Amino acid sequence: MNPSERTQWLSADDRTLLDTCDFHTYRASGPGGQKRNKTDSAVRLRHRPTELTVVATESRSQHENRARALRRLRLRIALTVRERPDAWPDHLGDYIGPDGRLRVSPRNDDYVHVVARILDALHAYGGRLGDTARAVGTTTAQLTRFLTADGKLHDAANQLRTLHDRRPLRSAAT
């Protein structure tokens, strides 16, 4: 099976992904002193195929901000672009232990693939956690823990659950 467009975007090296984007630099406002207001170090990327936009302004280095923006774009694609189950790449096996626990760090390059596949499954199973957990090979408790550990993932999961008339997941703190 050919990799899907989303998988290609998530797996692409920075240069290839950047080629699918409109790249803009600008002067960021806010704290940082005189230097920040004199350089065009802030970066805005608009991914043309999906029209998703991300920005990075934290650093005075345009290169660092570009790298941050690309990481954010990959995550935004994983959180937003859904695929049918027959298009799923197999990225979960290495990250689900024998106890059913999902173990993948947000710093791991495959994190975006795992997030995308889990949200695809959640959407395909109508927002039902039990069915989704069985489909991806974990437990409902572990799936819930994974979905609520990251604020953006939690929001995306709740949007899908709301779309399917399911109650939103509570955050891990409540």
C-alpha positions as CSV (number, residue, x, y, z in Angstrom):
1,M,0.0,0.0,0.0
2,N,1.3,3.5,-0.8
3,P,1.7,5.8,2.1
4,S,-1.0,8.3,2.5
5,E,-0.5,12.0,2.0
6,R,-0.7,12.6,5.7
7,T,1.9,9.9,6.4
8,Q,4.2,11.5,3.8
9,W,3.8,14.9,5.4
10,L,4.4,13.5,8.9
11,S,7.5,11.5,7.7
12,A,9.0,14.1,5.4
13,D,12.3,15.7,6.2
14,D,12.1,19.4,7.1
15,R,13.1,20.6,3.6
16,T,10.4,18.5,1.9
17,L,7.7,19.6,4.3
18,L,8.8,23.2,4.0
19,D,8.4,23.0,0.2
20,T,4.7,22.3,0.8
21,C,4.3,25.5,2.8
22,D,4.2,29.2,2.4
23,F,7.0,30.5,4.6
24,H,6.8,34.0,6.1
25,T,9.1,35.8,8.5
26,Y,8.2,38.9,10.5
27,R,9.2,40.9,13.5
28,A,7.7,39.6,16.6
29,S,6.5,41.9,19.4
30,G,6.7,41.3,23.1
31,P,9.6,40.8,25.5
32,G,13.1,40.4,24.3
33,G,14.5,43.9,24.2
34,Q,15.7,45.8,21.2
35,K,17.2,42.9,19.4
36,R,13.8,41.2,19.0
37,N,12.2,44.2,17.3
38,K,15.1,44.6,14.8
39,T,15.2,41.1,13.3
40,D,12.6,39.2,11.3
41,S,13.0,36.1,13.4
42,A,9.4,35.1,13.9
43,V,8.2,32.3,11.5
44,R,4.7,31.6,10.1
45,L,4.1,28.5,8.0
46,R,0.9,27.9,6.0
47,H,0.7,24.3,4.8
48,R,-0.8,24.7,1.4
49,P,-2.5,21.3,1.0
50,T,-4.3,21.6,4.4
51,E,-4.3,25.4,4.9
52,L,-3.2,24.9,8.5
53,T,-1.1,27.7,9.9
54,V,1.5,27.6,12.7
55,V,3.8,30.2,14.2
56,A,6.9,30.2,16.2
57,T,8.3,33.4,17.9
58,E,10.1,32.2,21.0
59,S,13.6,32.5,19.8
60,R,15.6,35.4,18.3
61,S,16.9,32.8,15.9
62,Q,14.9,32.4,12.7
63,H,16.4,28.9,12.3
64,E,15.2,27.8,15.7
65,N,11.8,29.2,15.1
66,R,11.5,27.5,11.8
67,A,12.4,24.1,13.4
68,R,9.8,24.8,16.1
69,A,7.2,25.7,13.5
70,L,7.8,22.5,11.5
71,R,7.4,20.4,14.7
72,R,4.1,22.3,15.4
73,L,2.9,21.8,11.9
74,R,3.5,18.0,12.1
75,L,1.5,17.9,15.3
76,R,-1.3,20.1,13.9
77,I,-1.6,17.8,10.9
78,A,-1.7,14.7,13.1
79,L,-4.4,16.3,15.3
80,T,-6.5,17.6,12.4
81,V,-6.2,15.4,9.3
82,R,-8.2,12.2,9.6
83,E,-7.9,9.1,7.4
84,R,-10.0,6.0,6.8
85,P,-8.8,2.9,8.8
86,D,-7.6,1.1,5.6
87,A,-5.0,3.9,5.1
88,W,-3.5,3.5,8.6
89,P,0.2,3.0,8.8
90,D,1.4,0.5,11.4
91,H,3.1,2.7,14.0
92,L,1.6,1.5,17.2
93,G,3.1,-1.9,17.8
94,D,6.4,-0.6,19.0
95,Y,4.7,1.8,21.5
96,I,2.2,-0.5,23.2
97,G,3.7,-2.7,25.9
98,P,2.5,-6.2,26.9
99,D,0.5,-4.6,29.7
100,G,-1.3,-2.5,27.1
101,R,0.4,0.7,28.1
102,L,1.0,3.4,25.5
103,R,4.6,4.5,25.8
104,V,5.7,7.2,23.4
105,S,7.3,10.5,24.3
106,P,6.1,13.7,22.6
107,R,9.7,14.3,21.6
108,N,9.8,11.0,19.7
109,D,9.5,11.5,15.9
110,D,6.8,8.8,15.8
111,Y,4.6,10.6,18.3
112,V,2.7,12.4,15.6
113,H,2.1,9.1,13.8
114,V,0.7,7.5,17.0
115,V,-1.5,10.5,17.7
116,A,-2.8,10.5,14.2
117,R,-3.6,6.8,14.2
118,I,-5.3,6.9,17.6
119,L,-7.5,9.9,16.6
120,D,-8.3,8.1,13.3
121,A,-9.5,5.1,15.3
122,L,-11.5,7.3,17.7
123,H,-13.2,8.9,14.8
124,A,-13.8,5.6,13.0
125,Y,-15.4,4.1,16.2
126,G,-17.7,7.0,16.7
127,G,-15.8,8.4,19.7
128,R,-16.3,5.2,21.7
129,L,-13.2,4.7,23.9
130,G,-13.6,0.9,24.5
131,D,-13.9,0.1,20.8
132,T,-11.0,2.4,20.0
133,A,-8.8,0.9,22.7
134,R,-9.4,-2.6,21.4
135,A,-8.7,-1.5,17.8
136,V,-5.3,0.0,18.7
137,G,-4.4,-2.8,21.2
138,T,-4.6,-1.1,24.5
139,T,-7.0,-0.7,27.5
140,T,-9.6,2.0,27.9
141,A,-7.8,3.3,30.9
142,Q,-4.5,3.6,29.1
143,L,-6.1,5.2,26.1
144,T,-7.9,7.7,28.3
145,R,-4.6,8.5,30.1
146,F,-2.8,9.0,26.7
147,L,-5.6,11.2,25.3
148,T,-5.7,13.5,28.4
149,A,-1.9,13.8,29.0
150,D,-1.4,16.4,26.3
151,G,-3.7,19.5,26.2
152,K,-3.9,19.7,22.4
153,L,-4.5,16.0,22.0
154,H,-7.2,16.2,24.7
155,D,-8.9,19.0,22.8
156,A,-8.8,17.1,19.5
157,A,-10.2,14.0,21.1
158,N,-13.0,15.9,22.7
159,Q,-13.8,17.6,19.4
160,L,-14.2,14.1,17.8
161,R,-16.2,12.8,20.7
162,T,-18.5,15.9,20.5
163,L,-18.9,15.3,16.8
164,H,-20.2,11.8,17.6
165,D,-22.5,13.0,20.4
166,R,-20.3,11.6,23.2
167,R,-19.4,13.4,26.4
168,P,-16.1,15.1,26.5
169,L,-13.2,13.5,28.4
170,R,-12.3,15.1,31.6
171,S,-8.7,16.3,31.9
172,A,-6.2,14.2,33.9
173,A,-6.2,16.9,36.6
174,T,-9.9,16.6,37.4
